[in-house]
Amino acid sequence: MEKSNPAFVASLYYISGVEEVMSGNYKDAAKLFYRVMLLNPNHAAANYQSAKLYSQTDEQMALKYAERAYLLDTLNSDFTDLYINLLLANQQIDKAKSLLEGFIAARRNLKISYFNLVRIASELGDDILLSEYAQEYDRNWGYNPAIVNAYTNALLNRKQYRQLEKYLIRLSESYTDEPQIFIQLGKVLATLLDGTGAVASFNRAIAIDSTSYQGYLALSDYYRINNNTPKYLEASEQLFRARDLPSDVKVKYFEETFFDINLLKANYPAVKRIAQAMYMSDPKNAEIERVMLRFMMYTGDLAAAISVLNEQINSPNVSSESYSTLIDIYSYQKEYAAADSLVKIALARYPKLPQFEIACASLLWQNEDSAGALKALDRANKLTRSDSLKSVIYGFRGDILYKAAKTKQAFAAYDRALKYYHDNAVMLNNYAYYLSLEKVRLEDALRMATRACELSENNSTYLDTKAWILYELGRYEEARTVQRLALGLTREPSPELLLHYGDILLKLGDKFLAETYWRRAAESGADPETIKERLKLLE
């Protein structure tokens, strides 16, 4: 008999709906609450639960259910709070304000009412009302971070810094263990140019909670804004030690801030300590490990990078990237035997990855085995469908063939590389330069060199190529302008850059400067016979 009672059945559906919510089955829960309301439209709790579910997907529908729940039980604080929040979410601010003011007049739901009236005053930009409500809340219920933030922002908007200072000092005296108050006070004091007071406030916040990142962040920002680099880096080290600052935020901050060559030149030990602090805060984080490795390589600490990479390749979860990076380092250091050994291991472990066949080709070419290198590139080509990688492969093939004096085949390889990826800057530069050496298709070469310079701005090597092509075209004034820029971009110009500039100057009739740059080229390591031939042109 009880089972036929609608109220009893509705209760069963409601209990099942709550269980589905707890299990994360929100769609099933919504269906069950709907059944409850079909049986009993005045079931306030079912309306409330439905409002909560719909608040994530349909705020208007959620508001309809929340209003019904509130009207069915106006004394329930949860129902009231959700209804007010959804009124605000649906921009029905006047209705929410009227409801809250009614509560205050009736001396009901006072805490919720004042809290939400602060939100509304902030939303409306009514700083006077906000001040009134915030102070009333503070007098009756004490410190609330959201209330203080809203009131602080209102005073900041009105630039009432002295009033805000007094307010925060009063709060700091009443709530001596709230670090956020001291952080806000420090920021206001900094605005008022009271540096000593600002630093003292930030340090007080840190002393209250040394495990939180917020005090360190405020302190480091203060020193950064005031260009006190040593203190900024010191505070940043502590900031990066903080475990409550998310690792992804640390990674982003570090990459955006500390890969700065000028900062590193003057402060490398301090920046290194920041990197180590970041690593120690979350040593198993893959992104932090990646940034640490990048930092080691960027700063030339290759021994440390090799040590880390060797640990990685000996771990069970090693990635192919670790092998690739270590091979690149060994190749850069001309430790070809170590690189070759690692390539063989990588090829056995990752037989379907083309990058290791490309690495194999590079080492074979280094050992003057052009035929073996070309075969390795053929294998790499069969392993990839990536147009950009095929462009790299054919570009590399072109380099090998050109050095082997197979010019026609080399240029065909470059043409094919461009078909796969027309904006490969390295390949565009190489192809353009080799065309200039052969003195053929110079207009095509200039177009390619210009594009390479656009893709890689301020690249002295690419600018040198463009200048040399302009030289071959007889456009000497333009060549001088471009080559001068190339020389200005490097502290230690290569012998080739200096030779080319001398050649351009000679064509412009400046024999004295031409000789000067040729002799500088000799000092930089240019072939003595080449210099002799150039100097004979001055006789």
MODA-V252132 format. One record per residue. RES is the residue in one letter. SS is DSSP state (alpha for helix, beta for strand, coil for the rest). OMEGA is omega as a letter, one per 20 degrees, with the letter a starting at -180 (NA if undefined). NEAR is the number of other C-alpha atoms within 12 Angstrom. Layout:
# MODA-V252132
res=(RES RES)
ss=(SS SS)
omega=(OMEGA OMEGA)
near=(NEAR NEAR)
This chain:
# MODA-V252132
res=(M E K S N P A F V A S L Y Y I S G V E E V M S G N Y K D A A K L F Y R V M L L N P N H A A A N Y Q S A K L Y S Q T D E Q M A L K Y A E R A Y L L D T L N S D F T D L Y I N L L L A N Q Q I D K A K S L L E G F I A A R R N L K I S Y F N L V R I A S E L G D D I L L S E Y A Q E Y D R N W G Y N P A I V N A Y T N A L L N R K Q Y R Q L E K Y L I R L S E S Y T D E P Q I F I Q L G K V L A T L L D G T G A V A S F N R A I A I D S T S Y Q G Y L A L S D Y Y R I N N N T P K Y L E A S E Q L F R A R D L P S D V K V K Y F E E T F F D I N L L K A N Y P A V K R I A Q A M Y M S D P K N A E I E R V M L R F M M Y T G D L A A A I S V L N E Q I N S P N V S S E S Y S T L I D I Y S Y Q K E Y A A A D S L V K I A L A R Y P K L P Q F E I A C A S L L W Q N E D S A G A L K A L D R A N K L T R S D S L K S V I Y G F R G D I L Y K A A K T K Q A F A A Y D R A L K Y Y H D N A V M L N N Y A Y Y L S L E K V R L E D A L R M A T R A C E L S E N N S T Y L D T K A W I L Y E L G R Y E E A R T V Q R L A L G L T R E P S P E L L L H Y G D I L L K L G D K F L A E T Y W R R A A E S G A D P E T I K E R L K L L E)
ss=(coil alpha alpha alpha coil alpha alpha alpha alpha alpha alpha alpha alpha alpha alpha alpha alpha alpha alpha alpha alpha alpha alpha coil coil alpha alpha alpha alpha alpha alpha alpha alpha alpha alpha alpha alpha alpha alpha coil coil coil coil alpha alpha alpha alpha alpha alpha alpha alpha alpha alpha alpha coil coil coil coil alpha alpha alpha alpha alpha alpha alpha alpha alpha alpha alpha alpha alpha alpha coil coil coil coil alpha alpha alpha alpha alpha alpha alpha alpha alpha alpha alpha alpha alpha coil coil coil alpha alpha alpha alpha alpha alpha alpha alpha alpha alpha alpha alpha alpha coil coil coil coil alpha alpha alpha alpha alpha alpha alpha alpha alpha alpha alpha alpha alpha alpha alpha coil coil alpha alpha alpha alpha alpha alpha alpha alpha alpha alpha alpha alpha alpha alpha alpha coil coil coil alpha alpha alpha alpha alpha alpha alpha alpha alpha alpha alpha alpha alpha coil coil coil alpha alpha alpha alpha alpha alpha alpha alpha alpha alpha alpha alpha alpha alpha coil coil coil coil alpha alpha alpha alpha alpha alpha alpha alpha alpha alpha alpha alpha alpha coil coil coil alpha alpha alpha alpha alpha alpha alpha alpha alpha alpha alpha alpha alpha alpha coil coil coil coil alpha alpha alpha alpha alpha alpha alpha alpha alpha alpha alpha alpha alpha coil coil coil alpha alpha alpha alpha alpha alpha alpha alpha alpha alpha alpha alpha alpha coil coil coil coil coil alpha alpha alpha alpha alpha alpha alpha alpha alpha alpha alpha coil coil coil alpha alpha alpha alpha alpha alpha alpha alpha alpha alpha alpha alpha alpha alpha alpha alpha alpha alpha alpha alpha alpha coil coil coil coil alpha alpha alpha alpha alpha alpha alpha alpha alpha alpha alpha alpha alpha coil coil coil alpha alpha alpha alpha alpha alpha alpha alpha alpha alpha alpha alpha coil coil coil coil coil coil alpha alpha alpha alpha alpha alpha alpha alpha alpha alpha alpha alpha alpha coil coil coil alpha alpha alpha alpha alpha alpha alpha alpha alpha alpha alpha alpha alpha alpha coil coil coil coil alpha alpha alpha alpha alpha alpha alpha alpha alpha alpha alpha alpha alpha coil coil coil alpha alpha alpha alpha alpha alpha alpha alpha alpha alpha alpha alpha alpha alpha coil coil coil alpha alpha alpha alpha alpha alpha alpha alpha alpha alpha alpha alpha alpha alpha alpha alpha alpha coil coil coil alpha alpha alpha alpha alpha alpha alpha alpha alpha alpha alpha alpha alpha alpha coil coil coil coil alpha alpha alpha alpha alpha alpha alpha alpha alpha alpha alpha alpha alpha alpha coil coil coil alpha alpha alpha alpha alpha alpha alpha alpha alpha alpha alpha alpha alpha alpha coil coil coil coil alpha alpha alpha alpha alpha alpha alpha alpha alpha alpha alpha alpha alpha coil coil coil alpha alpha alpha alpha alpha alpha alpha alpha alpha alpha alpha alpha alpha coil coil coil coil coil coil alpha alpha alpha alpha alpha alpha alpha alpha alpha alpha alpha alpha alpha coil coil coil alpha alpha alpha alpha alpha alpha alpha alpha alpha alpha alpha alpha alpha coil coil coil coil alpha alpha alpha alpha alpha alpha alpha alpha alpha coil coil coil)
omega=(r a r r a a r r r r r r a r r r r r r r a r r r a r r r a r a r r r r a r a a a a r a a r r r r r r r a a a r a a a r r r a r r a r r r a a r a a a a a r r a a a a r r a r r r r r r a a r r a r r a r r r a r a a r r a a r a a r a r r r a r r r a a r a a r a r a a a a r r a a a a r a r a a r a r a a r a r r r r r a r a a r r r r a a r r r a r a a a a r a a r a r r r r r r r r r r r r a a r r a r r r r r r r r r a a r a a a r r r r a a r r a r a a r r a a r r a r r r r r r a r a a a r a a a r r a a r a a a a a r a a a r a a a a a a a r r r r r r r r a a r a a a a a a r r r a r r r a r a a a r r a r r r r r r a r r a a r r a a a r r a r r a a a r r a r r r a a r a r r r a r a r a r a r r a a a a r a a a r r r r r a a r r r r r r a a r r r r r r r r r a a a a r a r a r r r r a a r r r r r a a r r r r r a a r r a r r r r a r a r r a a a r a a a r r a a a a a r r r r a r r a r r a r r a a r r r r r a a a r r a r a r r r a r a r r r a r a a a r r r r a a a r r r a a a a r a a r r a r a r a a r r a a r r r r a a a a r r r a r r r r r r a r r a a r r r r r r a r a a a NA)
near=(8 11 12 11 13 21 22 18 23 30 26 23 31 36 22 26 33 30 20 22 23 14 13 14 17 25 19 23 30 33 25 32 41 31 28 34 31 20 23 23 22 22 32 32 35 41 40 43 40 44 39 36 35 28 27 16 15 18 27 25 25 32 38 26 39 39 34 29 35 33 21 22 21 23 16 21 21 23 33 37 33 36 44 40 35 34 34 28 24 21 19 21 25 19 22 34 30 19 33 35 26 18 25 23 14 12 14 20 27 26 29 34 34 40 40 39 46 41 36 37 31 31 24 20 21 23 29 21 25 32 34 23 35 40 29 26 29 27 18 16 18 20 30 26 25 22 35 37 27 36 42 38 30 31 30 24 17 18 17 20 28 21 22 33 32 19 28 35 25 20 30 27 17 17 21 21 19 30 34 38 39 42 45 41 44 40 39 36 29 28 24 21 17 20 23 19 26 31 34 24 37 41 29 30 35 33 23 25 23 22 21 27 35 36 42 42 36 37 41 34 29 37 27 21 17 18 13 18 22 21 24 30 37 28 35 41 33 37 39 42 32 31 24 24 26 23 30 23 21 38 32 20 23 33 25 12 23 33 27 18 16 13 20 25 17 16 23 25 18 25 38 31 26 35 41 29 30 41 31 22 29 26 20 15 19 20 23 31 30 30 30 39 35 29 34 28 25 23 27 20 19 25 18 21 30 29 19 26 34 26 19 26 25 16 14 9 12 20 23 30 21 32 38 35 32 39 39 32 34 28 25 19 17 16 18 25 19 23 32 33 22 33 38 23 22 32 27 16 17 22 19 19 29 31 35 41 37 40 40 40 36 36 35 27 28 24 17 16 20 28 20 23 31 34 23 32 39 23 26 34 32 21 23 23 16 19 21 23 28 34 33 38 44 38 41 39 43 37 39 34 28 27 22 20 16 18 23 21 21 29 35 21 32 41 28 28 35 32 22 23 24 27 27 35 31 33 42 44 42 40 49 44 41 36 32 30 21 19 21 21 21 30 23 25 36 37 26 37 42 33 28 33 32 21 21 20 18 22 29 31 36 39 44 46 42 49 47 46 42 37 35 30 24 20 23 29 22 25 34 34 23 35 39 30 26 33 31 21 21 19 10 18 30 26 27 33 41 40 40 43 46 41 40 39 32 28 25 21 17 19 23 20 23 30 31 24 34 40 27 27 31 27 20 20 21 25 19 19 13 21 31 19 17 28 26 14 19 22 10)
